[in-house]
């Protein structure tokens, strides 16, 4: 992976940490008025939306589109399946503790999640020009 890709991956990981905090904050706030599953669903929706916007604008430096927004949840699905497979293998084949295996699986599945998120956002998107890049005349 080149330097730009490594920067994107590091920012993606940071957005994930921030997004986890946002999710939990919204969830805890909504628990005051809503049942826990409703609070979870709404907080998850806020988290996915925030993650999409941050990863589009900050991580990948592109303008968000509705098409990308619709595809973006596939990155979460890829992370869920990838980490689930790794979790299962770590527990059943390597005999790891379930708690430690869950953390390791989540960390190891992050590159897959990043690649799918980058595909979902960037496929067919135009990059937002930065200060050092001239705007395209297309």
C-alpha positions as CSV (number, residue, x, y, z in Angstrom):
1,X,0.0,0.0,0.0
2,X,1.4,3.4,-0.9
3,X,1.6,6.4,1.5
4,X,-1.8,7.8,0.4
5,X,-3.4,4.4,1.1
6,X,-1.8,4.2,4.5
7,X,-3.0,7.7,5.4
8,X,-6.5,6.8,4.3
9,X,-6.4,3.6,6.4
10,X,-5.1,5.5,9.5
11,X,-7.9,8.1,9.1
12,X,-10.4,5.4,8.5
13,X,-9.4,3.7,11.8
14,X,-9.6,7.0,13.6
15,X,-13.1,7.7,12.2
16,X,-14.1,4.3,13.4
17,X,-13.0,5.1,17.0
18,X,-14.8,8.5,16.9
19,X,-17.8,6.8,15.4
20,X,-17.9,4.3,18.2
21,X,-18.0,7.1,20.7
22,X,-20.7,8.9,18.8
23,X,-22.8,5.8,18.6
24,X,-22.5,5.2,22.3
25,X,-23.3,8.8,23.2
26,X,-26.4,8.8,21.1
27,X,-27.4,5.4,22.4
28,X,-27.0,6.5,26.0
29,X,-28.9,9.7,25.4
30,X,-31.8,8.0,23.6
31,X,-32.1,5.4,26.4
32,X,-33.7,8.1,28.5
33,X,-36.7,8.1,26.3
34,X,-36.7,4.9,24.2
35,X,-36.5,1.2,24.7
36,X,-32.9,-0.1,24.2
37,X,-33.5,-1.7,20.8
38,X,-35.0,1.5,19.4
39,X,-32.2,3.5,20.9
40,X,-29.7,1.1,19.3
41,X,-31.3,1.3,15.8
42,X,-31.4,5.1,15.8
43,X,-27.9,5.4,17.2
44,X,-26.6,2.9,14.6
45,X,-28.3,5.0,11.9
46,X,-26.6,8.1,13.2
47,X,-23.3,6.3,13.4
48,X,-23.5,4.9,9.8
49,X,-24.4,8.3,8.4
50,X,-21.7,10.1,10.3
51,X,-19.1,7.4,9.4
52,X,-20.1,7.7,5.7
53,X,-19.8,11.4,5.7
54,X,-16.5,11.5,7.5
55,X,-15.0,8.8,5.4
56,X,-16.2,10.4,2.2
57,X,-15.1,13.9,3.0
58,X,-12.1,13.4,5.3
59,X,-10.7,10.0,4.6
60,X,-11.2,9.7,0.9
61,X,-11.6,13.4,0.1
62,X,-14.6,13.0,-2.2
63,X,-18.1,14.4,-2.3
64,X,-20.7,12.1,-0.8
65,X,-23.3,10.7,-3.2
66,X,-26.6,8.9,-2.6
67,X,-25.3,5.9,-4.6
68,X,-22.3,5.6,-2.4
69,X,-24.4,6.1,0.7
70,X,-26.7,3.2,-0.3
71,X,-23.6,0.9,-0.9
72,X,-21.7,2.0,2.2
73,X,-23.4,-0.4,4.7
74,X,-21.8,-3.2,2.7
75,X,-18.6,-2.3,4.4
76,X,-20.2,-3.0,7.8
77,X,-21.5,-6.3,6.5
78,X,-18.1,-7.3,5.2
79,X,-16.6,-6.4,8.6
80,X,-19.3,-8.4,10.4
81,X,-18.8,-11.5,8.2
82,X,-15.0,-11.2,8.1
83,X,-14.7,-10.8,11.9
84,X,-17.2,-13.5,12.5
85,X,-15.2,-16.0,10.4
86,X,-11.9,-15.0,12.1
87,X,-13.6,-15.1,15.6
88,X,-14.9,-18.6,14.9
89,X,-11.5,-19.8,13.6
90,X,-9.6,-18.2,16.6
91,X,-11.9,-19.9,19.1
92,X,-12.5,-23.3,17.5
93,X,-9.1,-23.9,15.8
94,X,-6.7,-21.9,17.9
95,X,-8.4,-22.3,21.3
96,X,-8.3,-18.5,22.0
97,X,-10.4,-17.0,24.7
98,X,-13.7,-15.6,23.3
99,X,-13.1,-12.1,24.6
100,X,-9.5,-11.8,23.2
101,X,-10.5,-13.5,20.0
102,X,-13.3,-10.9,19.4
103,X,-10.9,-8.0,19.7
104,X,-8.3,-9.7,17.5
105,X,-10.9,-10.6,14.9
106,X,-12.2,-7.0,14.8
107,X,-8.7,-5.6,14.4
108,X,-7.8,-8.1,11.7
109,X,-11.1,-7.5,9.8
110,X,-10.6,-3.7,9.7
111,X,-8.5,-3.8,6.4
112,X,-11.3,-5.7,4.6
113,X,-13.9,-3.2,6.0
114,X,-11.7,-0.3,4.8
115,X,-11.4,-1.8,1.3
116,X,-15.1,-2.3,0.9
117,X,-15.9,1.2,2.3
118,X,-13.4,2.8,-0.1
119,X,-14.9,0.9,-3.0
120,X,-18.5,1.9,-2.0
121,X,-17.5,5.5,-1.7
122,X,-15.1,5.9,-4.6
123,X,-16.5,3.7,-7.3
124,X,-17.6,6.2,-9.9
125,X,-17.0,9.2,-7.6
126,X,-15.0,12.3,-8.4
127,X,-12.3,13.4,-6.0
128,X,-12.8,16.8,-4.3
129,X,-9.8,19.0,-5.4
130,X,-7.5,20.0,-2.6
131,X,-5.6,23.3,-2.4
132,X,-2.6,21.7,-4.2
133,X,-4.7,20.0,-7.0
134,X,-6.2,22.0,-9.8
135,X,-9.9,21.5,-10.4
136,X,-10.8,19.3,-13.4
137,X,-12.2,21.2,-16.4
138,X,-14.5,18.3,-17.4
